[in-house]
Amino acid sequence: MGQVAFDTLQASEELQTAGLTSEQAKAISLVVRKSHEVEDVATKRDLEDVRKEMQARFEKTDAQIADVRKDMTAGFDKINDKFEKLGMQMTIRLGLMVAAAVSIIAAILKM
């Protein structure tokens, strides 16, 4: 637990000088000190450190996303190549079937 600088002895002495009893002065000084106690206060440097850490993590995440995009693009390119090859194979097979059908029809008509 962090604390703001507060001199309880000096405060107590000043309160006693003002006419309070020693017990009253000590009690007031303790209450004031406790009200000045601070927990987990972030300094400008702490905030700057967090900002830098977050920036580094964002940059790392951006790099990872870029890698995934490259991998996906490469995968899609492979799939597109396979579809093109498959399309050419289907065109050739269909052409052969049409040619065979025309040949069979021509042979039947010659009979």
C-alpha positions in Angstrom: 0.0 0.0 0.0 1.5 3.3 -1.0 1.2 6.4 1.1 1.2 10.1 0.5 3.8 11.8 2.6 2.1 12.9 5.8 3.8 13.7 9.1 1.4 12.5 11.8 3.8 13.6 14.6 3.9 17.2 13.3 0.2 17.3 12.7 -0.5 16.0 16.2 1.8 18.6 17.7 0.1 21.4 15.8 -3.3 20.2 16.9 -2.1 20.1 20.5 -0.8 23.6 20.1 -4.2 24.6 18.9 -5.7 23.3 22.2 -6.7 19.7 21.6 -5.7 16.9 24.0 -2.9 14.6 23.1 -5.4 11.7 22.4 -7.6 13.9 20.3 -4.6 15.2 18.3 -3.3 11.6 17.7 -6.7 10.4 16.7 -7.2 13.2 14.2 -3.7 12.8 12.8 -4.3 9.0 12.3 -7.6 9.6 10.6 -6.1 12.2 8.2 -3.1 9.9 7.5 -5.4 6.9 6.7 -7.5 9.1 4.4 -4.3 9.9 2.5 -3.3 6.3 2.0 -3.4 5.3 -1.6 -3.6 1.9 -3.2 -2.3 1.0 -6.6 -1.8 4.4 -8.0 -0.4 4.4 -11.5 2.2 6.9 -12.3 2.8 8.5 -15.7 5.7 6.1 -16.2 3.4 3.1 -15.3 0.9 4.2 -17.9 3.6 4.7 -20.5 5.0 1.2 -19.8 1.5 -0.3 -20.2 0.9 1.7 -23.4 4.2 0.4 -24.8 3.4 -3.1 -23.8 0.0 -2.9 -25.4 1.5 -1.4 -28.6 4.0 -4.3 -28.8 1.2 -6.8 -28.3 -0.9 -5.1 -31.0 2.1 -5.2 -33.4 2.7 -8.9 -32.6 -1.0 -9.6 -33.2 -1.0 -7.6 -36.5 2.0 -9.6 -37.6 0.2 -12.9 -36.7 -2.9 -11.8 -38.6 -0.7 -10.9 -41.7 0.8 -14.4 -41.5 -2.6 -16.1 -41.4 -3.7 -14.0 -44.4 -0.7 -15.1 -46.4 -1.4 -18.7 -45.5 -5.0 -18.4 -46.4 -4.2 -16.7 -49.7 -1.7 -19.4 -50.6 -4.3 -22.0 -49.7 -7.0 -20.3 -51.8 -4.5 -20.1 -54.7 -3.9 -23.8 -54.5 -7.6 -24.5 -54.5 -8.2 -22.2 -57.5 -5.4 -24.0 -59.4 -7.0 -27.4 -58.6 -10.5 -26.1 -59.8 -8.9 -24.8 -63.0 -7.3 -28.2 -63.7 -10.5 -30.0 -62.8 -12.4 -27.7 -65.2 -10.0 -28.5 -68.0 -10.2 -32.2 -67.3 -14.0 -32.0 -67.3 -14.0 -30.1 -70.6 -11.7 -32.6 -72.2 -13.8 -35.6 -71.0 -17.1 -33.9 -72.2 -15.5 -33.2 -75.6 -14.4 -36.8 -75.9 -17.9 -38.0 -74.9 -19.5 -35.7 -77.5 -17.0 -36.9 -80.2 -17.7 -40.5 -79.3 -21.5 -39.9 -79.4 -21.2 -38.2 -82.8 -19.1 -41.1 -84.1 -21.6 -43.6 -82.8 -24.5 -41.7 -84.3 -22.7 -41.3 -87.6 -21.9 -45.1 -87.7 -25.6 -45.9 -86.9 -26.8 -43.6 -89.7 -24.5 -45.2 -92.2 -26.1 -48.6 -91.6 
